[in-house]
Amino acid sequence: MQVFKRIAFFVSFFILTSTFGPEVLAQETPPPVYPRIAGYVGILHPIVTFSEEGTVTNFKEYYVGGMPLGINIWKSAKVGFSLEIVPFVRAENGVSRMSNVLIHPGLLLALGKGFTLATRAAFETSGRYGFTPVLNKIVKKNKNSGYFVAIPVPVRFGNDHPTSLTIGFQFGIAF
C-alpha cells in the first residue's frame, strides 16, 4: 500500500508541475510600467574648465561643488525627461558661500547596459547659459535604488565671459 501512495504522490506532483509549469511557481519581477518617475541626488565636482581666459582647475586655489537634485520621468524604456536643480557652493580663503544655482532640464536617452545620455539645457543664476551633455552609468543596482557615476561636460556662454567648456565628475543615488 505504501508503494501505491508514493506512486500516486509522484504522479500527482508530475501532473501538477507539468500542467502549471515553473512560470506559475516562480515569482517573476513585473516589467516596469511607463511613464515611470525616479528621483536622484548626487555630488558634482567640476574638475577643469577651458576658455579663452585660460585653463582653470578646481581644488587648486578654491573648491566649487554642487549637489544635483533631480526627477526623471521616463516615457518608455528608451526616452525620458529630466529636471535637475543644482545649488553650488564655493570655498576660498577659508570662506564658503552659495555661488550659483543651475536649472537643468533635458532629454534622457537610454543607451543600454546601464548607460544613459542626458542632453540638458542650462540656465544659471550667475547669468550664464548653455548646454550640458552628461554620460551616466548605473554602477550598482538594488531593488529600490541604484548608484551612479556621470561625466558632465558643461558648455557655457554669456554674462560678458568667453565661451567655456568644463569637464566634471558626478556620483549619486537614484531611487
Chimera marker file (.cmm) of the C-alpha trace (Angstrom):
<marker_set name="trace">
<marker id="1" x="0.000" y="0.000" z="0.000" r="1" g="1" b="0" radius="0.5"/>
<marker id="2" x="2.912" y="2.382" z="0.766" r="1" g="1" b="0" radius="0.5"/>
<marker id="3" x="4.242" y="1.904" z="-2.751" r="1" g="1" b="0" radius="0.5"/>
<marker id="4" x="0.897" y="2.924" z="-4.281" r="1" g="1" b="0" radius="0.5"/>
<marker id="5" x="0.741" y="6.089" z="-2.133" r="1" g="1" b="0" radius="0.5"/>
<marker id="6" x="4.235" y="7.069" z="-3.236" r="1" g="1" b="0" radius="0.5"/>
<marker id="7" x="3.454" y="6.396" z="-6.879" r="1" g="1" b="0" radius="0.5"/>
<marker id="8" x="0.200" y="8.401" z="-6.596" r="1" g="1" b="0" radius="0.5"/>
<marker id="9" x="2.103" y="11.289" z="-4.966" r="1" g="1" b="0" radius="0.5"/>
<marker id="10" x="4.791" y="11.383" z="-7.672" r="1" g="1" b="0" radius="0.5"/>
<marker id="11" x="2.226" y="11.101" z="-10.483" r="1" g="1" b="0" radius="0.5"/>
<marker id="12" x="0.150" y="13.913" z="-8.949" r="1" g="1" b="0" radius="0.5"/>
<marker id="13" x="3.260" y="16.037" z="-8.455" r="1" g="1" b="0" radius="0.5"/>
<marker id="14" x="4.350" y="15.398" z="-12.057" r="1" g="1" b="0" radius="0.5"/>
<marker id="15" x="0.910" y="16.298" z="-13.447" r="1" g="1" b="0" radius="0.5"/>
<marker id="16" x="0.664" y="19.495" z="-11.385" r="1" g="1" b="0" radius="0.5"/>
<marker id="17" x="4.163" y="20.743" z="-12.218" r="1" g="1" b="0" radius="0.5"/>
<marker id="18" x="3.918" y="19.897" z="-15.895" r="1" g="1" b="0" radius="0.5"/>
<marker id="19" x="0.448" y="21.427" z="-16.214" r="1" g="1" b="0" radius="0.5"/>
<marker id="20" x="1.177" y="24.700" z="-14.419" r="1" g="1" b="0" radius="0.5"/>
<marker id="21" x="4.909" y="24.780" z="-15.101" r="1" g="1" b="0" radius="0.5"/>
<marker id="22" x="7.596" y="26.803" z="-13.401" r="1" g="1" b="0" radius="0.5"/>
<marker id="23" x="6.129" y="30.098" z="-14.584" r="1" g="1" b="0" radius="0.5"/>
<marker id="24" x="3.277" y="29.712" z="-12.101" r="1" g="1" b="0" radius="0.5"/>
<marker id="25" x="5.508" y="28.552" z="-9.283" r="1" g="1" b="0" radius="0.5"/>
<marker id="26" x="8.277" y="31.135" z="-9.839" r="1" g="1" b="0" radius="0.5"/>
<marker id="27" x="7.804" y="34.747" z="-8.850" r="1" g="1" b="0" radius="0.5"/>
<marker id="28" x="8.950" y="36.983" z="-11.673" r="1" g="1" b="0" radius="0.5"/>
<marker id="29" x="9.549" y="40.706" z="-11.403" r="1" g="1" b="0" radius="0.5"/>
<marker id="30" x="6.846" y="42.527" z="-13.351" r="1" g="1" b="0" radius="0.5"/>
<marker id="31" x="8.072" y="44.748" z="-16.186" r="1" g="1" b="0" radius="0.5"/>
<marker id="32" x="8.182" y="48.482" z="-15.416" r="1" g="1" b="0" radius="0.5"/>
<marker id="33" x="5.072" y="50.497" z="-16.159" r="1" g="1" b="0" radius="0.5"/>
<marker id="34" x="5.502" y="53.736" z="-18.142" r="1" g="1" b="0" radius="0.5"/>
<marker id="35" x="5.530" y="56.604" z="-17.576" r="1" g="1" b="0" radius="0.5"/>
<marker id="36" x="7.909" y="55.852" z="-14.684" r="1" g="1" b="0" radius="0.5"/>
<marker id="37" x="9.167" y="58.505" z="-12.250" r="1" g="1" b="0" radius="0.5"/>
<marker id="38" x="12.539" y="58.347" z="-10.478" r="1" g="1" b="0" radius="0.5"/>
<marker id="39" x="14.365" y="60.830" z="-8.281" r="1" g="1" b="0" radius="0.5"/>
<marker id="40" x="18.054" y="61.232" z="-7.574" r="1" g="1" b="0" radius="0.5"/>
<marker id="41" x="20.591" y="63.190" z="-5.558" r="1" g="1" b="0" radius="0.5"/>
<marker id="42" x="24.328" y="63.453" z="-6.016" r="1" g="1" b="0" radius="0.5"/>
<marker id="43" x="27.564" y="65.353" z="-5.601" r="1" g="1" b="0" radius="0.5"/>
<marker id="44" x="29.132" y="67.207" z="-8.546" r="1" g="1" b="0" radius="0.5"/>
<marker id="45" x="32.795" y="68.193" z="-8.798" r="1" g="1" b="0" radius="0.5"/>
<marker id="46" x="33.802" y="70.393" z="-11.736" r="1" g="1" b="0" radius="0.5"/>
<marker id="47" x="37.380" y="69.259" z="-12.474" r="1" g="1" b="0" radius="0.5"/>
<marker id="48" x="38.793" y="71.546" z="-15.179" r="1" g="1" b="0" radius="0.5"/>
<marker id="49" x="37.422" y="74.473" z="-17.224" r="1" g="1" b="0" radius="0.5"/>
<marker id="50" x="38.797" y="75.632" z="-20.581" r="1" g="1" b="0" radius="0.5"/>
<marker id="51" x="38.153" y="79.068" z="-22.125" r="1" g="1" b="0" radius="0.5"/>
<marker id="52" x="39.979" y="81.897" z="-23.943" r="1" g="1" b="0" radius="0.5"/>
<marker id="53" x="40.907" y="83.213" z="-20.491" r="1" g="1" b="0" radius="0.5"/>
<marker id="54" x="42.897" y="80.017" z="-19.813" r="1" g="1" b="0" radius="0.5"/>
<marker id="55" x="42.560" y="76.704" z="-18.062" r="1" g="1" b="0" radius="0.5"/>
<marker id="56" x="41.213" y="76.702" z="-14.505" r="1" g="1" b="0" radius="0.5"/>
<marker id="57" x="41.257" y="73.664" z="-12.222" r="1" g="1" b="0" radius="0.5"/>
<marker id="58" x="39.023" y="73.096" z="-9.242" r="1" g="1" b="0" radius="0.5"/>
<marker id="59" x="40.700" y="72.124" z="-5.927" r="1" g="1" b="0" radius="0.5"/>
<marker id="60" x="43.758" y="74.328" z="-6.664" r="1" g="1" b="0" radius="0.5"/>
<marker id="61" x="43.054" y="77.865" z="-5.378" r="1" g="1" b="0" radius="0.5"/>
<marker id="62" x="39.419" y="77.226" z="-4.478" r="1" g="1" b="0" radius="0.5"/>
<marker id="63" x="36.821" y="74.485" z="-4.402" r="1" g="1" b="0" radius="0.5"/>
<marker id="64" x="33.402" y="74.538" z="-6.080" r="1" g="1" b="0" radius="0.5"/>
<marker id="65" x="30.960" y="71.706" z="-5.537" r="1" g="1" b="0" radius="0.5"/>
<marker id="66" x="27.349" y="71.139" z="-6.457" r="1" g="1" b="0" radius="0.5"/>
<marker id="67" x="24.521" y="68.970" z="-5.180" r="1" g="1" b="0" radius="0.5"/>
<marker id="68" x="22.301" y="67.914" z="-8.085" r="1" g="1" b="0" radius="0.5"/>
<marker id="69" x="18.717" y="67.096" z="-7.138" r="1" g="1" b="0" radius="0.5"/>
<marker id="70" x="16.521" y="65.796" z="-9.900" r="1" g="1" b="0" radius="0.5"/>
<marker id="71" x="13.471" y="63.990" z="-11.097" r="1" g="1" b="0" radius="0.5"/>
<marker id="72" x="13.332" y="61.799" z="-14.196" r="1" g="1" b="0" radius="0.5"/>
<marker id="73" x="10.112" y="60.963" z="-15.998" r="1" g="1" b="0" radius="0.5"/>
<marker id="74" x="10.672" y="58.017" z="-18.331" r="1" g="1" b="0" radius="0.5"/>
<marker id="75" x="8.140" y="57.895" z="-21.181" r="1" g="1" b="0" radius="0.5"/>
<marker id="76" x="9.468" y="54.487" z="-22.257" r="1" g="1" b="0" radius="0.5"/>
<marker id="77" x="12.489" y="52.283" z="-21.582" r="1" g="1" b="0" radius="0.5"/>
<marker id="78" x="14.461" y="54.396" z="-24.097" r="1" g="1" b="0" radius="0.5"/>
<marker id="79" x="13.343" y="58.038" z="-23.714" r="1" g="1" b="0" radius="0.5"/>
<marker id="80" x="12.605" y="60.317" z="-20.798" r="1" g="1" b="0" radius="0.5"/>
<marker id="81" x="12.582" y="63.894" z="-19.499" r="1" g="1" b="0" radius="0.5"/>
<marker id="82" x="14.606" y="65.170" z="-16.569" r="1" g="1" b="0" radius="0.5"/>
<marker id="83" x="14.597" y="68.313" z="-14.466" r="1" g="1" b="0" radius="0.5"/>
<marker id="84" x="17.622" y="68.945" z="-12.293" r="1" g="1" b="0" radius="0.5"/>
<marker id="85" x="18.359" y="71.785" z="-9.862" r="1" g="1" b="0" radius="0.5"/>
<marker id="86" x="21.990" y="72.185" z="-8.759" r="1" g="1" b="0" radius="0.5"/>
<marker id="87" x="22.989" y="74.583" z="-5.965" r="1" g="1" b="0" radius="0.5"/>
<marker id="88" x="26.757" y="75.300" z="-5.943" r="1" g="1" b="0" radius="0.5"/>
<marker id="89" x="28.957" y="76.234" z="-3.006" r="1" g="1" b="0" radius="0.5"/>
<marker id="90" x="32.369" y="77.871" z="-3.411" r="1" g="1" b="0" radius="0.5"/>
<marker id="91" x="35.048" y="77.676" z="-0.691" r="1" g="1" b="0" radius="0.5"/>
<marker id="92" x="38.038" y="80.019" z="-0.997" r="1" g="1" b="0" radius="0.5"/>
<marker id="93" x="40.463" y="81.571" z="1.501" r="1" g="1" b="0" radius="0.5"/>
<marker id="94" x="38.648" y="79.987" z="4.437" r="1" g="1" b="0" radius="0.5"/>
<marker id="95" x="35.265" y="81.408" z="3.415" r="1" g="1" b="0" radius="0.5"/>
<marker id="96" x="32.416" y="79.472" z="1.812" r="1" g="1" b="0" radius="0.5"/>
<marker id="97" x="29.305" y="80.821" z="0.147" r="1" g="1" b="0" radius="0.5"/>
<marker id="98" x="26.468" y="79.842" z="-2.106" r="1" g="1" b="0" radius="0.5"/>
<marker id="99" x="27.781" y="80.827" z="-5.525" r="1" g="1" b="0" radius="0.5"/>
<marker id="100" x="25.240" y="79.762" z="-8.131" r="1" g="1" b="0" radius="0.5"/>
<marker id="101" x="22.083" y="77.760" z="-8.855" r="1" g="1" b="0" radius="0.5"/>
<marker id="102" x="21.749" y="75.825" z="-12.095" r="1" g="1" b="0" radius="0.5"/>
<marker id="103" x="18.359" y="74.942" z="-13.618" r="1" g="1" b="0" radius="0.5"/>
<marker id="104" x="18.953" y="71.973" z="-15.896" r="1" g="1" b="0" radius="0.5"/>
<marker id="105" x="16.042" y="70.499" z="-17.942" r="1" g="1" b="0" radius="0.5"/>
<marker id="106" x="16.791" y="67.863" z="-20.535" r="1" g="1" b="0" radius="0.5"/>
<marker id="107" x="16.090" y="64.781" z="-22.579" r="1" g="1" b="0" radius="0.5"/>
<marker id="108" x="17.199" y="61.318" z="-21.413" r="1" g="1" b="0" radius="0.5"/>
<marker id="109" x="18.252" y="58.641" z="-23.879" r="1" g="1" b="0" radius="0.5"/>
<marker id="110" x="18.912" y="55.103" z="-22.589" r="1" g="1" b="0" radius="0.5"/>
<marker id="111" x="21.948" y="53.684" z="-24.399" r="1" g="1" b="0" radius="0.5"/>
<marker id="112" x="21.814" y="50.172" z="-22.911" r="1" g="1" b="0" radius="0.5"/>
<marker id="113" x="23.996" y="48.295" z="-20.404" r="1" g="1" b="0" radius="0.5"/>
<marker id="114" x="23.206" y="50.872" z="-17.691" r="1" g="1" b="0" radius="0.5"/>
<marker id="115" x="24.375" y="53.900" z="-19.721" r="1" g="1" b="0" radius="0.5"/>
<marker id="116" x="22.201" y="56.985" z="-20.228" r="1" g="1" b="0" radius="0.5"/>
<marker id="117" x="22.903" y="60.157" z="-22.198" r="1" g="1" b="0" radius="0.5"/>
<marker id="118" x="21.294" y="63.294" z="-20.782" r="1" g="1" b="0" radius="0.5"/>
<marker id="119" x="21.185" y="66.284" z="-23.128" r="1" g="1" b="0" radius="0.5"/>
<marker id="120" x="20.439" y="69.263" z="-20.911" r="1" g="1" b="0" radius="0.5"/>
<marker id="121" x="19.779" y="72.962" z="-21.421" r="1" g="1" b="0" radius="0.5"/>
<marker id="122" x="21.472" y="75.101" z="-18.752" r="1" g="1" b="0" radius="0.5"/>
<marker id="123" x="20.311" y="78.312" z="-17.085" r="1" g="1" b="0" radius="0.5"/>
<marker id="124" x="22.433" y="79.693" z="-14.244" r="1" g="1" b="0" radius="0.5"/>
<marker id="125" x="21.582" y="82.397" z="-11.732" r="1" g="1" b="0" radius="0.5"/>
<marker id="126" x="25.075" y="83.801" z="-12.439" r="1" g="1" b="0" radius="0.5"/>
<marker id="127" x="23.763" y="84.926" z="-15.836" r="1" g="1" b="0" radius="0.5"/>
<marker id="128" x="25.435" y="82.158" z="-17.857" r="1" g="1" b="0" radius="0.5"/>
<marker id="129" x="23.511" y="79.746" z="-20.073" r="1" g="1" b="0" radius="0.5"/>
<marker id="130" x="24.310" y="76.887" z="-22.412" r="1" g="1" b="0" radius="0.5"/>
<marker id="131" x="24.003" y="73.135" z="-22.630" r="1" g="1" b="0" radius="0.5"/>
<marker id="132" x="25.401" y="70.085" z="-20.869" r="1" g="1" b="0" radius="0.5"/>
<marker id="133" x="25.749" y="66.608" z="-22.316" r="1" g="1" b="0" radius="0.5"/>
<marker id="134" x="26.066" y="64.073" z="-19.477" r="1" g="1" b="0" radius="0.5"/>
<marker id="135" x="27.107" y="60.428" z="-19.834" r="1" g="1" b="0" radius="0.5"/>
<marker id="136" x="25.702" y="58.480" z="-16.895" r="1" g="1" b="0" radius="0.5"/>
<marker id="137" x="26.277" y="54.862" z="-15.805" r="1" g="1" b="0" radius="0.5"/>
<marker id="138" x="24.466" y="52.857" z="-13.133" r="1" g="1" b="0" radius="0.5"/>
<marker id="139" x="27.274" y="51.022" z="-11.329" r="1" g="1" b="0" radius="0.5"/>
<marker id="140" x="25.222" y="49.154" z="-8.714" r="1" g="1" b="0" radius="0.5"/>
<marker id="141" x="21.523" y="48.392" z="-8.983" r="1" g="1" b="0" radius="0.5"/>
<marker id="142" x="19.487" y="47.430" z="-5.926" r="1" g="1" b="0" radius="0.5"/>
<marker id="143" x="15.796" y="46.564" z="-5.672" r="1" g="1" b="0" radius="0.5"/>
<marker id="144" x="14.681" y="50.151" z="-4.925" r="1" g="1" b="0" radius="0.5"/>
<marker id="145" x="17.728" y="52.262" z="-5.791" r="1" g="1" b="0" radius="0.5"/>
<marker id="146" x="20.856" y="52.466" z="-7.872" r="1" g="1" b="0" radius="0.5"/>
<marker id="147" x="24.255" y="54.089" z="-7.521" r="1" g="1" b="0" radius="0.5"/>
<marker id="148" x="25.555" y="56.026" z="-10.498" r="1" g="1" b="0" radius="0.5"/>
<marker id="149" x="28.600" y="57.885" z="-11.788" r="1" g="1" b="0" radius="0.5"/>
<marker id="150" x="28.454" y="60.531" z="-14.507" r="1" g="1" b="0" radius="0.5"/>
<marker id="151" x="30.699" y="62.725" z="-16.613" r="1" g="1" b="0" radius="0.5"/>
<marker id="152" x="29.048" y="66.108" z="-17.321" r="1" g="1" b="0" radius="0.5"/>
<marker id="153" x="30.605" y="68.388" z="-19.961" r="1" g="1" b="0" radius="0.5"/>
<marker id="154" x="29.037" y="71.851" z="-19.477" r="1" g="1" b="0" radius="0.5"/>
<marker id="155" x="29.395" y="74.410" z="-22.270" r="1" g="1" b="0" radius="0.5"/>
<marker id="156" x="28.507" y="77.953" z="-21.183" r="1" g="1" b="0" radius="0.5"/>
<marker id="157" x="28.001" y="81.341" z="-22.845" r="1" g="1" b="0" radius="0.5"/>
<marker id="158" x="27.005" y="84.839" z="-21.792" r="1" g="1" b="0" radius="0.5"/>
<marker id="159" x="27.421" y="87.325" z="-18.954" r="1" g="1" b="0" radius="0.5"/>
<marker id="160" x="30.408" y="89.040" z="-20.615" r="1" g="1" b="0" radius="0.5"/>
<marker id="161" x="32.618" y="85.947" z="-20.342" r="1" g="1" b="0" radius="0.5"/>
<marker id="162" x="34.085" y="83.884" z="-23.178" r="1" g="1" b="0" radius="0.5"/>
<marker id="163" x="32.596" y="80.519" z="-24.035" r="1" g="1" b="0" radius="0.5"/>
<marker id="164" x="33.782" y="77.844" z="-21.631" r="1" g="1" b="0" radius="0.5"/>
<marker id="165" x="33.868" y="74.059" z="-21.568" r="1" g="1" b="0" radius="0.5"/>
<marker id="166" x="34.166" y="72.169" z="-18.274" r="1" g="1" b="0" radius="0.5"/>
<marker id="167" x="34.739" y="68.508" z="-17.530" r="1" g="1" b="0" radius="0.5"/>
<marker id="168" x="33.257" y="67.260" z="-14.277" r="1" g="1" b="0" radius="0.5"/>
<marker id="169" x="32.653" y="64.159" z="-12.222" r="1" g="1" b="0" radius="0.5"/>
<marker id="170" x="29.364" y="63.337" z="-10.519" r="1" g="1" b="0" radius="0.5"/>
<marker id="171" x="28.181" y="60.431" z="-8.384" r="1" g="1" b="0" radius="0.5"/>
<marker id="172" x="24.976" y="59.749" z="-6.547" r="1" g="1" b="0" radius="0.5"/>
<marker id="173" x="21.983" y="57.585" z="-5.824" r="1" g="1" b="0" radius="0.5"/>
<marker id="174" x="18.787" y="57.222" z="-7.844" r="1" g="1" b="0" radius="0.5"/>
<marker id="175" x="15.572" y="55.953" z="-6.267" r="1" g="1" b="0" radius="0.5"/>
<link id1="1" id2="2" r="1" g="1" b="0" radius="0.2"/>
<link id1="2" id2="3" r="1" g="1" b="0" radius="0.2"/>
<link id1="3" id2="4" r="1" g="1" b="0" radius="0.2"/>
<link id1="4" id2="5" r="1" g="1" b="0" radius="0.2"/>
<link id1="5" id2="6" r="1" g="1" b="0" radius="0.2"/>
<link id1="6" id2="7" r="1" g="1" b="0" radius="0.2"/>
<link id1="7" id2="8" r="1" g="1" b="0" radius="0.2"/>
<link id1="8" id2="9" r="1" g="1" b="0" radius="0.2"/>
<link id1="9" id2="10" r="1" g="1" b="0" radius="0.2"/>
<link id1="10" id2="11" r="1" g="1" b="0" radius="0.2"/>
<link id1="11" id2="12" r="1" g="1" b="0" radius="0.2"/>
<link id1="12" id2="13" r="1" g="1" b="0" radius="0.2"/>
<link id1="13" id2="14" r="1" g="1" b="0" radius="0.2"/>
<link id1="14" id2="15" r="1" g="1" b="0" radius="0.2"/>
<link id1="15" id2="16" r="1" g="1" b="0" radius="0.2"/>
<link id1="16" id2="17" r="1" g="1" b="0" radius="0.2"/>
<link id1="17" id2="18" r="1" g="1" b="0" radius="0.2"/>
<link id1="18" id2="19" r="1" g="1" b="0" radius="0.2"/>
<link id1="19" id2="20" r="1" g="1" b="0" radius="0.2"/>
<link id1="20" id2="21" r="1" g="1" b="0" radius="0.2"/>
<link id1="21" id2="22" r="1" g="1" b="0" radius="0.2"/>
<link id1="22" id2="23" r="1" g="1" b="0" radius="0.2"/>
<link id1="23" id2="24" r="1" g="1" b="0" radius="0.2"/>
<link id1="24" id2="25" r="1" g="1" b="0" radius="0.2"/>
<link id1="25" id2="26" r="1" g="1" b="0" radius="0.2"/>
<link id1="26" id2="27" r="1" g="1" b="0" radius="0.2"/>
<link id1="27" id2="28" r="1" g="1" b="0" radius="0.2"/>
<link id1="28" id2="29" r="1" g="1" b="0" radius="0.2"/>
<link id1="29" id2="30" r="1" g="1" b="0" radius="0.2"/>
<link id1="30" id2="31" r="1" g="1" b="0" radius="0.2"/>
<link id1="31" id2="32" r="1" g="1" b="0" radius="0.2"/>
<link id1="32" id2="33" r="1" g="1" b="0" radius="0.2"/>
<link id1="33" id2="34" r="1" g="1" b="0" radius="0.2"/>
<link id1="34" id2="35" r="1" g="1" b="0" radius="0.2"/>
<link id1="35" id2="36" r="1" g="1" b="0" radius="0.2"/>
<link id1="36" id2="37" r="1" g="1" b="0" radius="0.2"/>
<link id1="37" id2="38" r="1" g="1" b="0" radius="0.2"/>
<link id1="38" id2="39" r="1" g="1" b="0" radius="0.2"/>
<link id1="39" id2="40" r="1" g="1" b="0" radius="0.2"/>
<link id1="40" id2="41" r="1" g="1" b="0" radius="0.2"/>
<link id1="41" id2="42" r="1" g="1" b="0" radius="0.2"/>
<link id1="42" id2="43" r="1" g="1" b="0" radius="0.2"/>
<link id1="43" id2="44" r="1" g="1" b="0" radius="0.2"/>
<link id1="44" id2="45" r="1" g="1" b="0" radius="0.2"/>
<link id1="45" id2="46" r="1" g="1" b="0" radius="0.2"/>
<link id1="46" id2="47" r="1" g="1" b="0" radius="0.2"/>
<link id1="47" id2="48" r="1" g="1" b="0" radius="0.2"/>
<link id1="48" id2="49" r="1" g="1" b="0" radius="0.2"/>
<link id1="49" id2="50" r="1" g="1" b="0" radius="0.2"/>
<link id1="50" id2="51" r="1" g="1" b="0" radius="0.2"/>
<link id1="51" id2="52" r="1" g="1" b="0" radius="0.2"/>
<link id1="52" id2="53" r="1" g="1" b="0" radius="0.2"/>
<link id1="53" id2="54" r="1" g="1" b="0" radius="0.2"/>
<link id1="54" id2="55" r="1" g="1" b="0" radius="0.2"/>
<link id1="55" id2="56" r="1" g="1" b="0" radius="0.2"/>
<link id1="56" id2="57" r="1" g="1" b="0" radius="0.2"/>
<link id1="57" id2="58" r="1" g="1" b="0" radius="0.2"/>
<link id1="58" id2="59" r="1" g="1" b="0" radius="0.2"/>
<link id1="59" id2="60" r="1" g="1" b="0" radius="0.2"/>
<link id1="60" id2="61" r="1" g="1" b="0" radius="0.2"/>
<link id1="61" id2="62" r="1" g="1" b="0" radius="0.2"/>
<link id1="62" id2="63" r="1" g="1" b="0" radius="0.2"/>
<link id1="63" id2="64" r="1" g="1" b="0" radius="0.2"/>
<link id1="64" id2="65" r="1" g="1" b="0" radius="0.2"/>
<link id1="65" id2="66" r="1" g="1" b="0" radius="0.2"/>
<link id1="66" id2="67" r="1" g="1" b="0" radius="0.2"/>
<link id1="67" id2="68" r="1" g="1" b="0" radius="0.2"/>
<link id1="68" id2="69" r="1" g="1" b="0" radius="0.2"/>
<link id1="69" id2="70" r="1" g="1" b="0" radius="0.2"/>
<link id1="70" id2="71" r="1" g="1" b="0" radius="0.2"/>
<link id1="71" id2="72" r="1" g="1" b="0" radius="0.2"/>
<link id1="72" id2="73" r="1" g="1" b="0" radius="0.2"/>
<link id1="73" id2="74" r="1" g="1" b="0" radius="0.2"/>
<link id1="74" id2="75" r="1" g="1" b="0" radius="0.2"/>
<link id1="75" id2="76" r="1" g="1" b="0" radius="0.2"/>
<link id1="76" id2="77" r="1" g="1" b="0" radius="0.2"/>
<link id1="77" id2="78" r="1" g="1" b="0" radius="0.2"/>
<link id1="78" id2="79" r="1" g="1" b="0" radius="0.2"/>
<link id1="79" id2="80" r="1" g="1" b="0" radius="0.2"/>
<link id1="80" id2="81" r="1" g="1" b="0" radius="0.2"/>
<link id1="81" id2="82" r="1" g="1" b="0" radius="0.2"/>
<link id1="82" id2="83" r="1" g="1" b="0" radius="0.2"/>
<link id1="83" id2="84" r="1" g="1" b="0" radius="0.2"/>
<link id1="84" id2="85" r="1" g="1" b="0" radius="0.2"/>
<link id1="85" id2="86" r="1" g="1" b="0" radius="0.2"/>
<link id1="86" id2="87" r="1" g="1" b="0" radius="0.2"/>
<link id1="87" id2="88" r="1" g="1" b="0" radius="0.2"/>
<link id1="88" id2="89" r="1" g="1" b="0" radius="0.2"/>
<link id1="89" id2="90" r="1" g="1" b="0" radius="0.2"/>
<link id1="90" id2="91" r="1" g="1" b="0" radius="0.2"/>
<link id1="91" id2="92" r="1" g="1" b="0" radius="0.2"/>
<link id1="92" id2="93" r="1" g="1" b="0" radius="0.2"/>
<link id1="93" id2="94" r="1" g="1" b="0" radius="0.2"/>
<link id1="94" id2="95" r="1" g="1" b="0" radius="0.2"/>
<link id1="95" id2="96" r="1" g="1" b="0" radius="0.2"/>
<link id1="96" id2="97" r="1" g="1" b="0" radius="0.2"/>
<link id1="97" id2="98" r="1" g="1" b="0" radius="0.2"/>
<link id1="98" id2="99" r="1" g="1" b="0" radius="0.2"/>
<link id1="99" id2="100" r="1" g="1" b="0" radius="0.2"/>
<link id1="100" id2="101" r="1" g="1" b="0" radius="0.2"/>
<link id1="101" id2="102" r="1" g="1" b="0" radius="0.2"/>
<link id1="102" id2="103" r="1" g="1" b="0" radius="0.2"/>
<link id1="103" id2="104" r="1" g="1" b="0" radius="0.2"/>
<link id1="104" id2="105" r="1" g="1" b="0" radius="0.2"/>
<link id1="105" id2="106" r="1" g="1" b="0" radius="0.2"/>
<link id1="106" id2="107" r="1" g="1" b="0" radius="0.2"/>
<link id1="107" id2="108" r="1" g="1" b="0" radius="0.2"/>
<link id1="108" id2="109" r="1" g="1" b="0" radius="0.2"/>
<link id1="109" id2="110" r="1" g="1" b="0" radius="0.2"/>
<link id1="110" id2="111" r="1" g="1" b="0" radius="0.2"/>
<link id1="111" id2="112" r="1" g="1" b="0" radius="0.2"/>
<link id1="112" id2="113" r="1" g="1" b="0" radius="0.2"/>
<link id1="113" id2="114" r="1" g="1" b="0" radius="0.2"/>
<link id1="114" id2="115" r="1" g="1" b="0" radius="0.2"/>
<link id1="115" id2="116" r="1" g="1" b="0" radius="0.2"/>
<link id1="116" id2="117" r="1" g="1" b="0" radius="0.2"/>
<link id1="117" id2="118" r="1" g="1" b="0" radius="0.2"/>
<link id1="118" id2="119" r="1" g="1" b="0" radius="0.2"/>
<link id1="119" id2="120" r="1" g="1" b="0" radius="0.2"/>
<link id1="120" id2="121" r="1" g="1" b="0" radius="0.2"/>
<link id1="121" id2="122" r="1" g="1" b="0" radius="0.2"/>
<link id1="122" id2="123" r="1" g="1" b="0" radius="0.2"/>
<link id1="123" id2="124" r="1" g="1" b="0" radius="0.2"/>
<link id1="124" id2="125" r="1" g="1" b="0" radius="0.2"/>
<link id1="125" id2="126" r="1" g="1" b="0" radius="0.2"/>
<link id1="126" id2="127" r="1" g="1" b="0" radius="0.2"/>
<link id1="127" id2="128" r="1" g="1" b="0" radius="0.2"/>
<link id1="128" id2="129" r="1" g="1" b="0" radius="0.2"/>
<link id1="129" id2="130" r="1" g="1" b="0" radius="0.2"/>
<link id1="130" id2="131" r="1" g="1" b="0" radius="0.2"/>
<link id1="131" id2="132" r="1" g="1" b="0" radius="0.2"/>
<link id1="132" id2="133" r="1" g="1" b="0" radius="0.2"/>
<link id1="133" id2="134" r="1" g="1" b="0" radius="0.2"/>
<link id1="134" id2="135" r="1" g="1" b="0" radius="0.2"/>
<link id1="135" id2="136" r="1" g="1" b="0" radius="0.2"/>
<link id1="136" id2="137" r="1" g="1" b="0" radius="0.2"/>
<link id1="137" id2="138" r="1" g="1" b="0" radius="0.2"/>
<link id1="138" id2="139" r="1" g="1" b="0" radius="0.2"/>
<link id1="139" id2="140" r="1" g="1" b="0" radius="0.2"/>
<link id1="140" id2="141" r="1" g="1" b="0" radius="0.2"/>
<link id1="141" id2="142" r="1" g="1" b="0" radius="0.2"/>
<link id1="142" id2="143" r="1" g="1" b="0" radius="0.2"/>
<link id1="143" id2="144" r="1" g="1" b="0" radius="0.2"/>
<link id1="144" id2="145" r="1" g="1" b="0" radius="0.2"/>
<link id1="145" id2="146" r="1" g="1" b="0" radius="0.2"/>
<link id1="146" id2="147" r="1" g="1" b="0" radius="0.2"/>
<link id1="147" id2="148" r="1" g="1" b="0" radius="0.2"/>
<link id1="148" id2="149" r="1" g="1" b="0" radius="0.2"/>
<link id1="149" id2="150" r="1" g="1" b="0" radius="0.2"/>
<link id1="150" id2="151" r="1" g="1" b="0" radius="0.2"/>
<link id1="151" id2="152" r="1" g="1" b="0" radius="0.2"/>
<link id1="152" id2="153" r="1" g="1" b="0" radius="0.2"/>
<link id1="153" id2="154" r="1" g="1" b="0" radius="0.2"/>
<link id1="154" id2="155" r="1" g="1" b="0" radius="0.2"/>
<link id1="155" id2="156" r="1" g="1" b="0" radius="0.2"/>
<link id1="156" id2="157" r="1" g="1" b="0" radius="0.2"/>
<link id1="157" id2="158" r="1" g="1" b="0" radius="0.2"/>
<link id1="158" id2="159" r="1" g="1" b="0" radius="0.2"/>
<link id1="159" id2="160" r="1" g="1" b="0" radius="0.2"/>
<link id1="160" id2="161" r="1" g="1" b="0" radius="0.2"/>
<link id1="161" id2="162" r="1" g="1" b="0" radius="0.2"/>
<link id1="162" id2="163" r="1" g="1" b="0" radius="0.2"/>
<link id1="163" id2="164" r="1" g="1" b="0" radius="0.2"/>
<link id1="164" id2="165" r="1" g="1" b="0" radius="0.2"/>
<link id1="165" id2="166" r="1" g="1" b="0" radius="0.2"/>
<link id1="166" id2="167" r="1" g="1" b="0" radius="0.2"/>
<link id1="167" id2="168" r="1" g="1" b="0" radius="0.2"/>
<link id1="168" id2="169" r="1" g="1" b="0" radius="0.2"/>
<link id1="169" id2="170" r="1" g="1" b="0" radius="0.2"/>
<link id1="170" id2="171" r="1" g="1" b="0" radius="0.2"/>
<link id1="171" id2="172" r="1" g="1" b="0" radius="0.2"/>
<link id1="172" id2="173" r="1" g="1" b="0" radius="0.2"/>
<link id1="173" id2="174" r="1" g="1" b="0" radius="0.2"/>
<link id1="174" id2="175" r="1" g="1" b="0" radius="0.2"/>
</marker_set>
